[in-house]
Amino acid sequence: MNRTASALAIALCGAVAAGSAQAQVAGESVGIVEPDAAVGSDLGQSFATRHAVFEPRAYSQLPGWSYDDFSGAIDGMRQSCSALRRKPVWQALCADFDAAAGADAAAMRAFFERHFYVYQVMSPERVPTGKLTGYFEPLLDGSRERDAQFRHPVYGMPQDLLLLDAGQAQARTAWLYRDGNRLRAGSPGDGRSQEYEIAMEGMAAGVRDKRYRVRIDGRRVVPYWSRQQIEQQAIHAPVLAWVDDAQRLYSMQVQGSGKIRLKQGGLVRLAYAEQNGHPFRPRVTRGSTPDMALAGIKARGLVAGGSAGAGQALRPDPKLPAAVNDEVARMIAALKGGGTPPPRPASPPPRPAAASTASAPSAPAAAGNRKEIDAIIAALKGEAPPPPPRPVGSAGGSAAGRVPATASAAAPASYGGGVAGTATSPHAGGTTGIPDPSYVFFRSIGDGPEGPIGALGVPLSAGRSLAVDPRTTPLGAPVFISSTEPGGDGPMQRLMFAQDTGGAIRGSVRGDFFWGFGDTAGRLALATNDSMQMWLLLPRQQPINAVATQGMRLRGSARQQLPDCVIADPELCVEDGDGD
């Protein structure tokens, strides 16, 4: 934590415990927190960050804690220890875990109760309920070489994608020099720096590392290419493989990992390497047309319209035309069950005479959209080839993502390498019509029985690894969740481990459940979309980069100055202003 944040923490020190009431003091709304009768000497102290409130709880207050099969949590804890045991707080804890790992469920439960305080995670407004979604590791078909069928490139890390610390992007100009893939602060006359204009055009720095994803354009530092720009030109990046389905590739980018079955034989297993820095904006948004129901392909943490709509899952919306909701429902049903989509009614129900039909598609357009969606469903089920991509700028494309036809004139030279070993063409893969500006780059990893590599740098454990917002849930920490079984109404209550992140996983009570590899995992992931409560387990000796809040009133202006991360960590969650 920097000195300013430390001074603020000292100045604000006090507490907020469970339970909340609203008061009006001098015209300003203030959250007043009452002490929790359950708080005892063996519990931690309540605290808050900018994004969440954390209230101490007894393990007996966790629904289903005493019934979880803790033998299933051993692999997840082992992976967290492999990443964290070098940190002082975790050394003795992980050594004790190593000794207890072969014990029965009761002994494992006692291990966690002995070493961790437990806190219920709530929003800044003290709402304890959030959203749980699911993701998985998909399988795609691909080739080492490009041909008429396999024409969509899977890119590795681009050579010209650079990282710029948020603090260096505040001024209009800066003296910088390149150090690997980092742009670092320099000075005039040091022999290695140049003065650049900083033109980030409203982009946001990464949540976890507080860095922008940029490129150098002459003497300007600008955002890295958007998805639409990447699709319309060659970029300086290795091609790891070529795939036959742009929509499945997009799904793999959203999941963050996957496998490609090569027609020449063998598999290419891919893990997340980097992202282009643009916001994650999946296809389903308020006001979407039926063809945008394509986002029914299970997108990891699928939300509507980026951060402003975080937590809004794909489901019928009463504010949209009935035809749109019909197609969304058909898409969900087909992808969930893998069976035949339910039939559409022969004619739409009558609308009130006063209702406006300006936003509804015309009959020919609607019929065309339905045909395209039927083709997409068939392609996803392996019953037909994918429909041809729609060019950028046609119906369903994003106006903000359009690129002038002359953009390719300034494209960098073709670059080859990686598994594919072939050079990209001036229009590698062609445009797909996917409006999401974000784009994920991959790296090849060895295949094996273990899960894909998550943001913590360790293999994910199916059914026990959770993708989280690293600001409110420290990576590596155990997390207990209470939700509903996917596709059912029974409880799903278990100990998970925060080992991954995701572009749409934002918020205080927010998780993305990793289900594993393949079609069955995909169906479970698609069906996982429900409310959730979560409890964070922190080592009892862990210093917390937050403000103790017992008996304290937090005004809005004070909350804005609270720390960003629960635990400031240069590897796992960089505090605001602490980037180097």
C-alpha positions in Angstrom: 0.0 0.0 0.0 1.4 3.5 -0.8 1.8 6.1 1.9 -1.3 8.0 1.0 -3.4 4.9 1.3 -1.7 3.9 4.6 -2.4 7.3 6.1 -6.0 7.1 5.0 -6.3 3.6 6.6 -5.0 5.0 9.9 -7.3 8.0 9.7 -10.4 5.8 8.9 -9.6 3.0 11.3 -12.8 1.9 13.1 -15.3 -0.9 12.1 -18.5 -1.8 10.3 -20.1 -5.0 11.6 -23.0 -7.0 10.2 -26.5 -5.5 9.8 -27.1 -2.1 8.2 -29.4 0.8 8.5 -29.6 4.0 6.5 -29.5 7.4 8.1 -29.6 10.9 6.8 -26.9 13.2 8.5 -26.5 16.8 7.3 -28.2 15.9 4.0 -25.7 13.0 3.3 -26.6 9.4 3.1 -24.6 7.4 5.6 -24.4 3.6 6.2 -24.7 2.8 9.9 -23.6 -0.7 10.9 -24.7 -2.4 14.1 -22.5 -4.8 16.0 -23.0 -8.5 15.2 -24.0 -10.5 18.2 -22.2 -13.6 16.7 -18.8 -11.9 16.7 -16.7 -13.5 19.4 -13.1 -13.7 20.5 -12.2 -16.4 17.9 -13.4 -14.4 14.9 -11.7 -11.9 12.7 -12.4 -8.2 12.6 -14.8 -6.8 10.1 -13.2 -4.7 7.3 -14.0 -3.0 4.0 -12.4 -2.2 0.7 -13.7 0.0 -2.0 -15.6 -2.8 -3.6 -16.9 -5.0 -0.7 -17.6 -5.3 3.0 -16.3 -8.4 4.9 -18.1 -9.5 8.1 -16.6 -12.2 10.4 -18.7 -15.4 10.8 -18.5 -18.6 12.8 -18.0 -21.8 10.7 -21.3 -23.0 12.2 -23.0 -20.1 10.3 -21.9 -21.5 6.9 -24.8 -23.4 5.3 -23.6 -26.9 4.4 -20.1 -26.5 5.9 -20.4 -29.7 8.0 -21.6 -31.7 5.0 -19.1 -30.9 2.4 -16.8 -33.8 1.2 -13.5 -32.2 2.1 -11.5 -35.0 0.4 -12.6 -33.4 -2.9 -11.0 -30.1 -1.8 -7.5 -31.6 -1.3 -6.3 -31.0 -4.9 -7.5 -27.4 -4.9 -5.7 -26.6 -1.7 -2.6 -28.4 -2.9 -2.6 -26.2 -6.0 -3.1 -23.0 -4.0 -0.2 -24.0 -1.7 2.1 -24.7 -4.7 1.6 -21.0 -5.7 1.5 -19.4 -2.3 3.7 -21.4 0.0 6.7 -19.1 -0.6 4.8 -16.2 1.0 5.6 -16.0 4.7 2.0 -16.3 5.9 1.4 -19.5 3.9 4.6 -21.4 4.7 3.7 -23.0 8.0 0.0 -23.3 7.0 0.9 -25.3 3.8 3.4 -27.5 5.7 0.5 -28.3 8.1 -1.7 -29.1 5.1 0.9 -31.4 3.7 0.8 -33.4 6.9 -3.0 -33.5 7.0 -3.8 -34.1 3.3 -4.2 -37.8 3.7 -6.5 -37.5 6.7 -10.3 -38.0 6.7 -12.9 -35.3 6.0 -13.3 -34.4 9.6 -9.6 -33.8 10.0 -9.5 -31.7 6.8 -12.4 -29.6 8.1 -10.6 -29.1 11.4 -7.5 -28.0 9.4 -9.4 -25.1 7.8 -11.1 -24.1 11.0 -7.7 -24.0 12.8 -5.9 -21.9 10.2 -8.4 -19.6 8.7 -10.8 -16.9 9.8 -14.0 -16.8 7.7 -15.7 -13.7 6.4 -19.0 -13.3 4.6 -18.5 -11.2 1.5 -21.1 -8.4 0.8 -21.4 -5.6 -1.6 -20.6 -2.0 -0.4 -24.3 -1.6 0.1 -24.1 -4.8 2.3 -26.1 -7.0 0.0 -24.9 -10.6 0.6 -26.2 -12.2 -2.6 -24.4 -12.1 -5.9 -24.1 -14.2 -9.1 -22.6 -17.6 -9.9 -21.9 -18.7 -13.5 -19.9 -21.5 -14.9 -17.1 -22.2 -17.5 -15.3 -25.1 -19.0 -12.4 -26.2 -21.2 -13.8 -26.7 -24.8 -12.5 -28.9 -27.6 -12.2 -27.4 -31.1 -11.2 -28.9 -34.5 -8.2 -27.4 -36.2 -5.1 -27.8 -38.4 -1.5 -26.9 -38.4 -1.9 -25.3 -41.8 -4.4 -22.9 -43.2 -6.8 -24.2 -45.9 -10.3 -23.4 -47.1 -11.9 -25.1 -44.1 -9.4 -24.1 -41.3 -9.0 -20.4 -41.9 -9.4 -18.8 -38.5 -6.0 -18.1 -36.7 -5.5 -18.8 -33.1 -2.9 -16.2 -32.1 -0.1 -16.4 -29.6 1.3 -13.3 -27.8 1.8 -10.4 -30.2 5.3 -8.9 -30.4 3.9 -5.4 -30.5 1.5 -5.7 -27.5 3.1 -3.7 -24.7 2.1 -3.0 -21.0 1.9 0.5 -19.7 1.5 1.3 -16.0 -1.7 3.2 -15.2 0.3 5.9 -13.4 2.3 6.7 -16.6 -0.8 7.1 -18.7 -2.2 10.1 -16.8 -0.1 12.8 -18.5 -0.6 13.8 -22.1 3.1 13.0 -22.8 5.7 10.8 -21.2 9.4 9.8 -21.6 9.4 6.0 -22.0 11.6 3.2 -23.1 10.8 -0.4 -23.9 11.9 -3.2 -21.6 10.7 -6.5 -23.0 6.9 -6.1 -23.3 6.9 -3.3 -20.8 7.0 0.5 -21.3 8.9 2.0 -18.4 9.3 5.5 -17.3 12.5 7.2 -18.6 13.9 10.7 -18.8 15.3 13.1 -21.4 18.9 12.4 -22.2 19.2 8.9 -20.7 20.0 7.6 -24.2 17.2 5.0 -24.3 13.9 7.0 -23.8 11.7 8.8 -26.2 8.9 11.3 -25.6 5.5 9.9 -26.6 2.0 11.3 -26.7 -0.3 9.2 -24.5 -3.6 8.7 -26.3 -5.6 6.0 -24.4 -9.0 7.3 -25.6 -11.0 6.3 -22.6 -9.5 2.8 -22.2 -9.2 1.3 -18.7 -6.2 -0.3 -17.1 -6.3 -4.0 -16.1 -8.1 -4.7 -12.8 -5.4 -7.0 -11.4 -2.2 -5.3 -12.6 -3.3 -1.7 -13.2 -1.7 -1.7 -16.7 -2.9 -0.7 -20.1 -2.5 -3.0 -23.2 -1.0 -0.7 -25.8 1.1 -0.4 -29.0 3.4 2.3 -30.3 2.2 4.2 -33.4 5.1 6.4 -34.4 5.5 8.8 -31.4 2.2 7.9 -29.9 1.2 5.3 -27.4 -2.3 4.1 -28.3 -4.7 1.2 -27.3 -3.8 -2.2 -28.8 -5.9 -3.3 -31.8 -9.6 -4.2 -31.2 -11.0 -7.5 -32.3 -12.4 -5.9 -35.5 -9.0 -4.5 -36.4 -7.2 -7.7 -35.6 -9.5 -9.6 -37.9 -8.9 -7.2 -40.8 -5.1 -7.2 -40.9 -2.1 -9.3 -40.1 -0.6 -8.8 -36.7 2.9 -9.5 -35.3 1.9 -12.7 -33.6 2.6 -16.4 -34.0 -0.3 -18.6 -35.2 -0.6 -21.5 -32.9 -3.2 -23.3 -35.0 -6.0 -22.7 -37.5 -9.6 -23.6 -36.6 -12.8 -24.0 -38.7 -15.3 -22.2 -36.5 -14.9 -18.5 -35.6 -17.8 -18.8 -33.0 -16.2 -21.7 -31.2 -12.9 -19.8 -31.2 -14.7 -16.9 -29.6 -16.2 -19.2 -27.0 -12.7 -20.6 -26.2 -11.4 -17.0 -25.8 -14.2 -16.3 -23.4 -13.5 -19.5 -21.5 -9.8 -18.6 -21.4 -8.4 -22.0 -22.3 -9.1 -25.0 -24.6 -7.9 -27.9 -26.7 -7.6 -28.1 -30.5 -7.9 -31.5 -32.1 -5.6 -31.3 -35.2 -6.6 -33.0 -38.5 -2.9 -34.1 -38.8 -3.3 -35.9 -35.5 -2.6 -34.9 -31.9 -3.9 -32.1 -29.7 -2.8 -28.5 -29.1 -3.6 -27.4 -25.5 -3.9 -23.7 -25.0 -3.9 -21.5 -21.9 -4.6 -17.8 -21.6 -1.5 -15.6 -22.4 -2.8 -12.0 -22.7 -5.8 -9.9 -23.7 -5.9 -6.8 -25.9 -7.1 -4.5 -23.2 -10.5 -3.7 -24.7 -13.6 -4.2 -22.5 -15.4 -7.5 -22.6 -18.8 -6.8 -24.4 -20.5 -10.0 -25.4 -23.1 -10.1 -28.1 -26.3 -10.1 -25.9 -27.2 -6.6 -24.9 -30.4 -4.8 -24.2 -32.0 -4.2 -27.5 -30.2 -7.1 -29.3 -31.7 -8.4 -32.5 -32.4 -12.2 -32.8 -29.1 -13.0 -34.6 -27.3 -11.7 -31.5 -28.7 -14.7 -29.6 -25.5 -16.3 -30.9 -24.1 -15.5 -27.5 -25.9 -18.5 -26.2 -22.7 -20.3 -26.9 -21.7 -20.6 -23.3 -19.6 -17.5 -22.6 -17.7 -17.4 -19.4 -19.5 -15.1 -17.0 -21.8 -13.9 -19.8 -23.2 -10.5 -18.9 -25.0 -7.8 -20.8 -23.1 -4.9 -22.2 -19.8 -4.9 -20.2 -19.2 -3.7 -16.7 -22.3 -1.6 -16.5 -24.4 -4.7 -16.8 -22.3 -7.1 -14.8 -24.4 -9.9 -13.4 -27.2 -9.8 -16.0 -27.3 -13.3 -17.4 -28.6 -14.5 -20.7 -32.4 -14.9 -20.3 -35.6 -13.6 -21.8 -36.1 -9.9 -21.2 -39.7 -8.5 -21.1 -38.5 -5.3 -22.6 -37.4 -7.0 -25.8 -39.6 -8.0 -28.7 -41.2 -11.4 -28.3 -39.4 -12.7 -31.4 -36.1 -12.0 -29.7 -37.0 -13.9 -26.6 -38.3 -16.8 -28.6 -35.0 -17.1 -30.3 -33.0 -16.7 -27.0 -35.2 -19.4 -25.4 -34.7 -21.8 -28.3 -30.9 -21.2 -28.3 -30.6 -21.9 -24.6 -32.8 -25.0 -24.8 -30.8 -26.4 -27.8 -27.4 -25.7 -26.2 -28.3 -27.0 -22.8 -29.9 -30.3 -23.8 -28.2 -30.9 -27.1 -31.6 -31.9 -28.4 -34.1 -30.5 -30.9 -35.0 -26.8 -30.2 -38.6 -26.3 -29.2 -40.7 -25.3 -32.1 -41.6 -21.7 -32.7 -45.3 -20.8 -32.6 -46.9 -20.6 -36.1 -47.5 -16.9 -35.7 -46.5 -14.4 -33.0 -49.1 -13.5 -30.4 -51.1 -10.3 -31.2 -49.6 -7.1 -29.9 -51.6 -4.2 -28.4 -52.6 -1.7 -31.1 -50.7 1.1 -29.4 -47.4 -0.9 -29.1 -44.6 0.4 -31.3 -43.0 -2.1 -33.7 -40.2 0.2 -34.8 -37.6 -2.0 -33.1 -39.0 -5.3 -34.3 -37.3 -6.9 -37.3 -39.3 -7.0 -40.5 -40.7 -10.4 -41.6 -38.1 -11.1 -44.2 -35.3 -10.0 -41.9 -36.7 -12.1 -39.0 -36.9 -15.2 -41.2 -33.3 -14.7 -42.3 -32.2 -14.4 -38.7 -34.1 -17.5 -37.7 -32.4 -19.4 -40.5 -29.0 -18.2 -39.3 -29.7 -19.2 -35.7 -30.9 -22.6 -36.8 -27.7 -23.0 -38.7 -25.6 -21.9 -35.7 -27.4 -24.4 -33.4 -26.8 -27.2 -35.9 -23.1 -26.2 -36.2 -22.7 -26.2 -32.4 -24.2 -29.6 -32.2 -21.9 -30.9 -35.0 -24.8 -31.4 -37.4 -23.8 -28.9 -40.0 -20.9 -26.5 -41.0 -21.0 -23.0 -39.4 -22.8 -20.2 -41.3 -20.6 -17.8 -43.3 -19.3 -14.9 -41.2 -21.0 -11.5 -41.6 -18.8 -8.7 -42.7 -18.0 -5.9 -40.3 -20.6 -3.2 -40.7 -23.5 -5.4 -41.7 -26.5 -6.1 -39.5 -25.5 -7.2 -36.0 -22.0 -5.6 -36.2 -20.8 -2.9 -33.8 -20.6 0.5 -35.3 -17.9 1.4 -32.7 -15.8 -1.5 -33.9 -15.9 -0.8 -37.6 -12.6 -0.3 -39.4 -12.2 1.8 -42.5 -11.5 -0.2 -45.7 -8.1 1.5 -45.9 -7.0 0.3 -42.4 -5.0 -2.7 -43.8 -2.7 -0.3 -45.7 -1.0 0.5 -42.4 -1.0 -3.1 -41.2 2.3 -4.6 -40.0 4.1 -7.1 -42.1 2.9 -10.7 -42.1 4.3 -12.8 -39.3 4.5 -16.6 -39.0 5.6 -19.1 -36.5 4.3 -21.2 -33.7 2.7 -24.6 -34.2 1.2 -23.6 -37.6 4.5 -22.4 -39.0 2.9 -20.4 -41.7 2.7 -16.7 -42.4 -0.6 -14.8 -41.8 -2.3 -13.3 -44.8 -3.2 -9.6 -45.1 -6.7 -10.5 -43.9 -6.0 -13.5 -41.6 -9.2 -15.4 -41.1 -11.5 -12.6 -42.4 -14.1 -10.7 -40.5 -16.6 -12.6 -38.3 -19.2 -10.0 -37.3 -18.5 -10.6 -33.6 -18.9 -7.2 -32.1 -17.1 -7.8 -28.8 -13.9 -5.6 -29.1 -11.9 -7.7 -26.6 -9.6 -10.4 -27.9 -7.7 -13.2 -26.1 -4.2 -14.5 -27.1 -3.0 -18.0 -26.1 0.1 -19.9 -25.3 0.7 -23.6 -25.8 1.0 -25.9 -22.7 1.5 -29.6 -22.3 -1.5 -31.8 -22.4 -2.3 -34.0 -19.4 -5.0 -35.1 -17.0 -4.7 -31.9 -14.9 -6.9 -28.9 -15.7 -5.9 -25.8 -17.6 -3.7 -23.2 -16.1 -5.6 -20.4 -14.3 -4.7 -16.9 -13.4 -2.9 -18.1 -10.2 -0.5 -20.0 -12.5 -1.6 -23.5 -11.3 -3.9 -26.2 -13.0 -7.6 -25.7 -12.2 -9.5 -28.4 -10.4 -12.8 -29.4 -11.9 -15.6 -28.6 -9.4 -13.3 -26.9 -6.9 -11.7 -24.0 -8.8 -13.4 -20.6 -8.9 -12.8 -17.6 -11.1 -13.2 -14.4 -9.1 -12.6 -10.7 -9.0 -9.1 -10.5 -7.6 -9.8 -7.2 -5.8 -12.4 -8.7 -3.5 -11.3 -12.4 -3.4 -7.5 -12.8 -3.2 -6.2 -15.4 -5.6 -5.3 -18.7 -4.0 -7.7 -18.2 -1.0 -10.3 -20.8 -0.1 -13.9 -19.7 -0.7 -17.1 -21.3 0.5 -20.1 -20.9 -1.7 -23.8 -21.5 -1.3 -25.9 -21.7 -4.5 -28.2 -24.0 -6.4 -27.3 -27.1 -8.5 -27.2 -26.3 -12.2 -30.5 -27.1 -13.8 -32.0 -28.2 -10.5 -33.3 -26.8 -7.2 -31.1 -28.6 -4.7 -28.3 -26.8 -2.8 -24.8 -26.6 -4.1 -22.6 -25.8 -1.1 -18.9 -26.5 -1.1 -15.4 -25.2 -0.5 -13.8 -23.7 -3.6 -10.4 -22.1 -4.4 -10.0 -18.7 -6.0 -7.6 -19.7 -8.8 -8.7 -17.8 -11.9 -10.1 -14.5 -13.1 -12.2 -13.5 -16.1 -13.1 -10.4 -18.1 -16.7 -10.4 -16.9 -16.0 -11.6 -13.4 -16.4 -8.3 -11.6 -18.0 -7.4 -8.3 -18.0 -8.3 -4.6 -20.1 -11.5 -4.6 -19.2 -12.9 -8.0 -17.8 -16.3 -9.1 -17.4 -18.4 -12.2 -17.4 -22.2 -11.4 -14.9 -24.3 -13.4 -16.6 -27.6 -14.5 -13.7 -29.3 -16.3 -13.2 -30.4 -19.9 -15.5 -31.5 -22.7 -19.2 -31.5 -23.7 -20.6 -32.6 -20.3 -18.7 -29.9 -18.5 -20.0 -27.5 -21.2 -23.6 -28.4 -20.5 -23.1 -27.9 -16.7 -21.3 -24.6 -17.3 -24.2 -23.4 -19.5 -26.7 -24.4 -16.8 -24.8 -22.7 -14.0 -26.4 -19.3 -13.6 -27.9 -18.6 -10.2 -27.7 -16.4 -7.2 -24.9 -17.1 -4.7 -23.6 -16.2 -1.3 -19.9 -16.6 -0.6 -17.5 -16.6 2.4 -13.8 -15.8 2.1 -11.3 -17.8 4.2 -8.2 -15.8 5.1 -5.1 -17.1 7.1 -5.4 -15.9 10.7 -2.0 -14.2 10.4 -2.7 -12.5 7.1 -2.1 -8.7 7.1 -5.1 -7.2 5.4 -4.8 -4.2 3.1 -8.1 -2.8 4.1 -9.8 -0.6 6.6 -11.1 -2.0 9.9 -14.6 -0.6 10.2 -16.1 -1.7 13.5 -18.6 0.9 14.8 -17.8 3.4 12.0 -19.9 5.3 9.5 -18.6 5.2 6.0 -19.7 8.1 3.8 -19.6 7.9 0.1 -16.5 10.1 -0.3 -14.6 8.1 2.3 -15.5 4.8 0.6 -14.1 6.1 -2.7 -10.7 6.4 -1.0 -10.7 2.9 0.5 -8.0 0.5 -0.7 -8.7 -1.4 -3.9 -7.4 -4.9 -2.9 -8.0 -7.0 0.2 -4.3 -7.9 0.0 -2.0 -5.7 -2.0 0.3 -8.0 -3.9 2.6 -7.1 -6.8 1.8 -10.4 -8.5 -1.9 -11.0 -7.7 -3.5 -7.6 -7.1 -1.7 -4.3 -7.5 -3.1 -1.5 -5.3 -4.0 1.8 -7.0 -0.9 4.0 -7.4 1.5 1.1 -6.6 2.4 0.1 -10.2 6.1 0.3 -11.0 
